[in-house]
Amino acid sequence: MASEELARKLQRRMQPEAEEGRPERAPEPEPPVRAPAASADAELSTQLSRRLDINEGAARPRRCKVFNPYTEFPEFSRRLIKDLESMFKRYDAGRDGFIDLMELKLMMEKLGAPQTHLGLKSMIKEVDEDFDGKLSFREFLLIFRKAAAGELQDESGLMALAKLSEIDVALEGVKGAKDFFEAKVQALAAASKFEAELKAEQEERKREEEKRRIRRAAFRELKAAFSA
């Protein structure tokens, strides 16, 4: 019994020494952490869906934010672009760089070619590239490009706008000089009518202001008389 106990003690003493003599095992490398791909997959899916919509005609490519009318519309003279820009700004009552439905309604009324609500929406839709329901200056210029290319119907609201806004021989095509000058006279008449209405409104405001000034002066005189 004593010999067995001694053997067990010796085994327990030798076991740590044997373990100390063994080479240490290198720690196992941790598996590489994979980046989450959910967001990347969603972005890629969105891009592919938009590309598919563009190819099928359900969406239009996004345009560069910087717009240069002189390079994008080289067929137009600088003078014509400046004239159209002046007209665009004149009817952009909100001064936000767009002509919305109500501003287009006022424009067509001033030009002598009023349109129905649905007609106005149809006019915007035909050149509304970004589907925002209003006309940017680029989309406004597209009206005249389409008119010059013969892509507008003669009785459409956009053609009426093109003819009455800025008459160009190129827009008249084979209709001849007679039709051109008649259209020019109509456009000048519409412009003169608009200018006359604007001038009349200014004169009316001046008269109202003069009346208010006279009333204020009379009131001051009356007040001074009672004070005395």
KEKE-3310 file (N, C-alpha, C; in steps of 0.2 Angstrom, whole numbers, plus 5000, padded with zeros to 4 digits):
npx = (5004:5010:5020:5012:5005:5017:5020:5010:5011:5024:5020:5011:5020:5028:5020:5017:5030:5032:5022:5027:5038:5033:5030:5022:5006:5002:4990:4975:4971:4959:4943:4941:4932:4917:4911:4896:4884:4872:4867:4875:4870:4857:4858:4864:4854:4844:4850:4851:4837:4833:4840:4834:4821:4824:4828:4817:4809:4801:4807:4817:4834:4844:4849:4863:4866:4871:4866:4868:4862:4867:4876:4868:4858:4862:4857:4849:4850:4860:4854:4840:4839:4842:4831:4820:4823:4821:4807:4803:4807:4799:4786:4788:4782:4784:4797:4806:4813:4805:4790:4775:4759:4749:4755:4758:4745:4741:4751:4747:4734:4737:4744:4734:4728:4720:4719:4712:4711:4715:4721:4732:4739:4743:4751:4762:4766:4771:4784:4790:4803:4808:4797:4791:4780:4780:4788:4804:4818:4825:4816:4807:4813:4814:4801:4802:4811:4805:4795:4802:4807:4795:4788:4777:4759:4749:4737:4740:4742:4756:4761:4754:4759:4773:4772:4766:4775:4788:4792:4799:4806:4810:4802:4790:4792:4787:4776:4777:4781:4770:4761:4770:4773:4760:4758:4768:4763:4751:4758:4765:4754:4748:4758:4759:4746:4747:4757:4750:4740:4748:4754:4742:4738:4748:4746:4734:4737:4745:4735:4727:4736:4738:4725:4725:4735:4729:4718:4724:4731:4720:4714:4724:4723:4710:4711:4720:4713:4703:4711:4715)
npy = (4994:5006:5007:5009:5021:5030:5029:5035:5048:5052:5051:5062:5073:5072:5075:5090:5094:5088:5094:5107:5105:5103:5111:5127:5129:5138:5152:5150:5158:5171:5170:5181:5196:5198:5212:5220:5217:5221:5235:5238:5229:5233:5246:5243:5236:5246:5255:5246:5244:5257:5259:5249:5254:5266:5260:5254:5265:5270:5279:5293:5298:5305:5322:5333:5345:5358:5369:5374:5385:5389:5379:5368:5371:5374:5377:5388:5406:5417:5429:5425:5416:5424:5433:5424:5420:5431:5433:5421:5424:5435:5429:5421:5422:5418:5419:5408:5401:5393:5389:5387:5378:5388:5400:5397:5397:5410:5415:5410:5416:5429:5429:5428:5415:5406:5391:5376:5368:5354:5355:5364:5356:5345:5352:5355:5342:5337:5341:5340:5334:5330:5327:5335:5343:5356:5370:5371:5382:5376:5366:5375:5380:5368:5368:5376:5371:5359:5364:5370:5358:5353:5344:5347:5348:5358:5364:5363:5368:5371:5374:5386:5394:5394:5401:5413:5418:5420:5424:5415:5413:5400:5393:5393:5387:5380:5387:5400:5418:5426:5420:5421:5434:5438:5430:5436:5449:5446:5441:5453:5461:5454:5455:5469:5471:5465:5473:5485:5482:5480:5493:5500:5495:5500:5514:5514:5511:5522:5532:5528:5529:5543:5547:5542:5550:5563:5562:5559:5571:5580:5575:5578:5593:5595:5590:5598:5610:5608:5606:5619)
npz = (5000:5004:4994:4983:4986:4986:4973:4966:4971:4965:4952:4952:4954:4944:4933:4931:4928:4916:4908:4908:4900:4887:4871:4870:4863:4849:4849:4841:4826:4825:4816:4801:4802:4794:4784:4786:4774:4770:4769:4758:4748:4747:4742:4730:4724:4723:4713:4702:4700:4697:4685:4677:4676:4669:4657:4653:4651:4661:4670:4670:4666:4679:4678:4676:4689:4686:4674:4658:4646:4634:4629:4630:4621:4608:4595:4597:4597:4606:4609:4608:4618:4629:4628:4630:4643:4650:4648:4655:4668:4670:4671:4682:4696:4709:4710:4711:4702:4694:4684:4690:4690:4692:4688:4675:4670:4672:4663:4650:4649:4649:4636:4628:4625:4634:4645:4650:4666:4665:4653:4655:4664:4656:4647:4655:4658:4646:4644:4656:4664:4676:4683:4693:4692:4688:4678:4674:4669:4659:4655:4650:4639:4631:4626:4615:4607:4604:4597:4586:4580:4575:4583:4590:4591:4581:4586:4600:4617:4620:4608:4605:4615:4611:4599:4602:4611:4607:4592:4578:4562:4559:4566:4559:4547:4532:4531:4526:4523:4524:4534:4544:4547:4551:4562:4570:4571:4579:4590:4595:4597:4608:4617:4618:4624:4636:4642:4642:4651:4662:4664:4666:4678:4686:4685:4691:4705:4708:4707:4718:4729:4728:4732:4745:4751:4750:4758:4770:4772:4773:4784:4794:4793:4798:4810:4816:4816:4825:4836:4838)
capx = (5000:5014:5023:5007:5004:5023:5020:5005:5014:5029:5017:5008:5025:5031:5016:5018:5036:5031:5018:5032:5043:5030:5030:5016:5002:5000:4983:4971:4969:4951:4941:4940:4925:4915:4907:4889:4883:4865:4866:4878:4865:4851:4860:4865:4847:4841:4853:4849:4830:4832:4843:4829:4816:4826:4828:4810:4805:4797:4810:4822:4841:4846:4853:4868:4863:4873:4863:4871:4857:4870:4879:4863:4853:4866:4853:4846:4855:4861:4849:4834:4839:4841:4824:4816:4825:4817:4800:4802:4807:4793:4780:4790:4780:4786:4805:4809:4816:4800:4784:4770:4753:4745:4759:4757:4738:4742:4754:4742:4729:4740:4746:4727:4727:4719:4719:4708:4716:4718:4726:4738:4743:4745:4757:4768:4768:4774:4791:4792:4808:4809:4791:4789:4774:4781:4792:4811:4820:4827:4810:4803:4817:4812:4795:4803:4815:4800:4791:4806:4808:4789:4786:4771:4753:4747:4732:4741:4744:4763:4762:4752:4764:4779:4770:4764:4780:4794:4791:4805:4805:4812:4796:4785:4794:4785:4770:4778:4782:4764:4759:4775:4771:4753:4759:4772:4758:4748:4762:4766:4747:4747:4763:4756:4740:4750:4761:4745:4737:4753:4754:4736:4738:4753:4743:4729:4740:4747:4729:4725:4741:4737:4719:4726:4739:4725:4714:4728:4732:4714:4713:4728:4721:4704:4713:4724:4708:4699:4715:4716)
capy = (5000:5012:5008:5012:5028:5033:5029:5040:5055:5053:5053:5069:5077:5072:5078:5097:5095:5086:5099:5113:5104:5104:5118:5130:5129:5145:5153:5150:5165:5172:5171:5188:5198:5201:5218:5219:5218:5223:5241:5238:5226:5238:5252:5241:5234:5252:5257:5242:5245:5263:5258:5245:5259:5270:5257:5253:5272:5272:5284:5297:5299:5312:5327:5337:5351:5364:5369:5380:5385:5390:5373:5363:5373:5377:5379:5395:5412:5420:5434:5422:5413:5430:5435:5419:5420:5437:5431:5416:5427:5439:5425:5417:5427:5416:5420:5402:5398:5388:5392:5382:5378:5394:5405:5395:5399:5417:5417:5409:5421:5436:5428:5427:5408:5403:5384:5373:5365:5348:5357:5366:5350:5342:5356:5354:5335:5335:5343:5339:5329:5328:5325:5339:5346:5363:5371:5374:5386:5371:5363:5380:5380:5362:5369:5380:5366:5354:5368:5371:5352:5350:5339:5349:5349:5365:5366:5362:5374:5372:5377:5392:5397:5395:5406:5420:5421:5423:5421:5414:5411:5393:5389:5394:5382:5381:5391:5406:5424:5429:5418:5423:5441:5438:5428:5441:5454:5443:5441:5460:5463:5451:5458:5476:5471:5464:5479:5490:5481:5482:5500:5503:5493:5504:5520:5514:5511:5529:5536:5526:5532:5550:5548:5541:5556:5569:5560:5560:5579:5583:5573:5582:5599:5595:5589:5605:5615:5606:5607:5626)
capz = (5000:5005:4988:4978:4987:4984:4965:4964:4973:4960:4946:4952:4954:4937:4928:4929:4924:4909:4904:4907:4894:4881:4868:4870:4857:4847:4849:4834:4823:4825:4809:4799:4803:4788:4785:4785:4766:4769:4766:4751:4744:4746:4737:4723:4721:4721:4707:4697:4699:4693:4678:4673:4675:4664:4651:4651:4650:4667:4673:4666:4669:4682:4675:4680:4692:4682:4668:4653:4641:4628:4627:4629:4616:4603:4590:4599:4597:4613:4610:4609:4625:4634:4628:4633:4650:4653:4648:4660:4674:4671:4674:4688:4701:4715:4710:4714:4697:4691:4683:4692:4686:4692:4685:4668:4669:4671:4656:4644:4649:4646:4629:4624:4624:4640:4645:4655:4671:4662:4647:4658:4667:4650:4644:4659:4658:4640:4645:4663:4664:4683:4686:4699:4691:4686:4672:4675:4663:4654:4652:4646:4632:4628:4622:4609:4603:4601:4591:4580:4577:4573:4588:4594:4587:4579:4591:4607:4621:4620:4601:4606:4619:4607:4594:4605:4616:4603:4585:4574:4556:4560:4569:4554:4542:4525:4531:4522:4526:4526:4541:4549:4549:4554:4569:4573:4573:4585:4596:4597:4600:4615:4622:4620:4628:4643:4644:4643:4657:4668:4665:4669:4685:4690:4686:4696:4711:4709:4709:4725:4733:4729:4736:4752:4753:4750:4764:4776:4773:4775:4791:4798:4794:4802:4817:4818:4817:4831:4842:4839)
cpx = (5004:5018:5018:5006:5010:5023:5016:5008:5020:5025:5014:5014:5028:5027:5016:5025:5036:5027:5023:5036:5040:5030:5023:5013:5000:4993:4980:4969:4961:4949:4940:4933:4923:4910:4900:4887:4876:4864:4869:4873:4859:4852:4861:4858:4843:4843:4851:4841:4829:4835:4838:4823:4818:4826:4821:4806:4801:4800:4815:4829:4841:4850:4858:4865:4865:4870:4866:4866:4861:4874:4873:4858:4857:4863:4850:4852:4855:4856:4842:4834:4838:4834:4819:4817:4821:4810:4799:4802:4801:4787:4782:4788:4783:4794:4808:4812:4811:4794:4779:4764:4749:4749:4758:4750:4738:4745:4750:4737:4731:4742:4739:4726:4725:4717:4715:4714:4719:4723:4732:4743:4746:4751:4763:4771:4772:4782:4794:4796:4809:4803:4789:4783:4774:4787:4799:4813:4822:4821:4806:4807:4815:4806:4797:4808:4810:4796:4795:4807:4801:4786:4779:4765:4751:4742:4734:4743:4751:4764:4760:4756:4770:4778:4769:4770:4785:4794:4798:4803:4806:4806:4790:4786:4791:4778:4771:4778:4775:4761:4764:4774:4765:4754:4763:4767:4754:4752:4763:4760:4746:4752:4761:4750:4743:4753:4756:4742:4742:4753:4748:4735:4743:4750:4737:4731:4743:4741:4727:4730:4740:4731:4721:4730:4734:4721:4718:4730:4726:4712:4717:4726:4715:4706:4717:4718:4704:4704:4716:4710)
cpy = (5006:5013:5011:5019:5033:5034:5035:5047:5057:5055:5060:5074:5078:5075:5085:5098:5093:5091:5105:5111:5104:5111:5121:5131:5137:5146:5153:5156:5165:5173:5178:5190:5201:5207:5216:5221:5220:5229:5242:5235:5230:5243:5249:5239:5241:5255:5253:5243:5251:5262:5254:5250:5263:5267:5255:5259:5274:5278:5287:5298:5305:5316:5330:5343:5357:5364:5375:5380:5385:5384:5368:5364:5377:5380:5386:5400:5414:5425:5431:5419:5418:5432:5430:5419:5426:5436:5426:5419:5432:5435:5421:5422:5425:5417:5414:5398:5393:5392:5386:5382:5385:5400:5403:5397:5406:5419:5416:5414:5427:5435:5428:5420:5404:5395:5382:5370:5359:5350:5360:5360:5346:5345:5355:5347:5333:5337:5342:5333:5326:5326:5329:5343:5354:5364:5374:5378:5381:5368:5368:5380:5374:5363:5372:5375:5361:5358:5368:5364:5349:5345:5341:5350:5356:5368:5365:5368:5376:5376:5385:5397:5399:5401:5413:5422:5424:5420:5421:5411:5403:5389:5389:5389:5384:5385:5398:5412:5427:5427:5420:5430:5442:5436:5433:5447:5452:5443:5448:5463:5460:5454:5466:5476:5470:5470:5485:5489:5482:5489:5503:5501:5498:5511:5520:5514:5518:5533:5534:5529:5539:5552:5547:5547:5562:5568:5561:5568:5582:5582:5577:5590:5600:5594:5595:5610:5614:5607:5615:5629)
cpz = (5000:4998:4983:4979:4985:4976:4963:4966:4967:4954:4946:4952:4947:4932:4926:4926:4917:4905:4903:4901:4888:4878:4869:4863:4855:4847:4842:4832:4823:4817:4807:4800:4796:4789:4783:4777:4765:4766:4759:4746:4742:4741:4730:4720:4719:4714:4701:4695:4695:4686:4674:4672:4669:4657:4648:4650:4655:4671:4668:4670:4673:4678:4679:4683:4689:4675:4664:4647:4634:4625:4626:4623:4611:4597:4591:4599:4604:4614:4611:4616:4630:4634:4631:4641:4653:4653:4654:4667:4676:4674:4680:4694:4708:4716:4713:4708:4693:4689:4685:4688:4686:4688:4677:4666:4667:4664:4650:4644:4646:4639:4625:4622:4630:4640:4650:4660:4668:4657:4650:4661:4661:4647:4648:4658:4652:4640:4652:4664:4671:4687:4692:4698:4690:4681:4675:4669:4657:4651:4648:4639:4628:4623:4615:4604:4600:4595:4585:4576:4574:4577:4592:4589:4587:4584:4598:4610:4621:4613:4602:4610:4615:4602:4597:4609:4612:4597:4581:4568:4556:4562:4564:4549:4535:4525:4527:4526:4528:4533:4546:4552:4553:4561:4573:4575:4579:4591:4599:4600:4607:4619:4623:4625:4635:4646:4646:4650:4663:4669:4668:4677:4689:4691:4691:4703:4713:4711:4716:4730:4734:4733:4743:4755:4754:4757:4770:4777:4775:4782:4796:4799:4798:4809:4820:4820:4823:4837:4843:4843)
residu = (MET:ALA:SER:GLU:GLU:LEU:ALA:ARG:LYS:LEU:GLN:ARG:ARG:MET:GLN:PRO:GLU:ALA:GLU:GLU:GLY:ARG:PRO:GLU:ARG:ALA:PRO:GLU:PRO:GLU:PRO:PRO:VAL:ARG:ALA:PRO:ALA:ALA:SER:ALA:ASP:ALA:GLU:LEU:SER:THR:GLN:LEU:SER:ARG:ARG:LEU:ASP:ILE:ASN:GLU:GLY:ALA:ALA:ARG:PRO:ARG:ARG:CYS:LYS:VAL:PHE:ASN:PRO:TYR:THR:GLU:PHE:PRO:GLU:PHE:SER:ARG:ARG:LEU:ILE:LYS:ASP:LEU:GLU:SER:MET:PHE:LYS:ARG:TYR:ASP:ALA:GLY:ARG:ASP:GLY:PHE:ILE:ASP:LEU:MET:GLU:LEU:LYS:LEU:MET:MET:GLU:LYS:LEU:GLY:ALA:PRO:GLN:THR:HIS:LEU:GLY:LEU:LYS:SER:MET:ILE:LYS:GLU:VAL:ASP:GLU:ASP:PHE:ASP:GLY:LYS:LEU:SER:PHE:ARG:GLU:PHE:LEU:LEU:ILE:PHE:ARG:LYS:ALA:ALA:ALA:GLY:GLU:LEU:GLN:ASP:GLU:SER:GLY:LEU:MET:ALA:LEU:ALA:LYS:LEU:SER:GLU:ILE:ASP:VAL:ALA:LEU:GLU:GLY:VAL:LYS:GLY:ALA:LYS:ASP:PHE:PHE:GLU:ALA:LYS:VAL:GLN:ALA:LEU:ALA:ALA:ALA:SER:LYS:PHE:GLU:ALA:GLU:LEU:LYS:ALA:GLU:GLN:GLU:GLU:ARG:LYS:ARG:GLU:GLU:GLU:LYS:ARG:ARG:ILE:ARG:ARG:ALA:ALA:PHE:ARG:GLU:LEU:LYS:ALA:ALA:PHE:SER:ALA)
# end
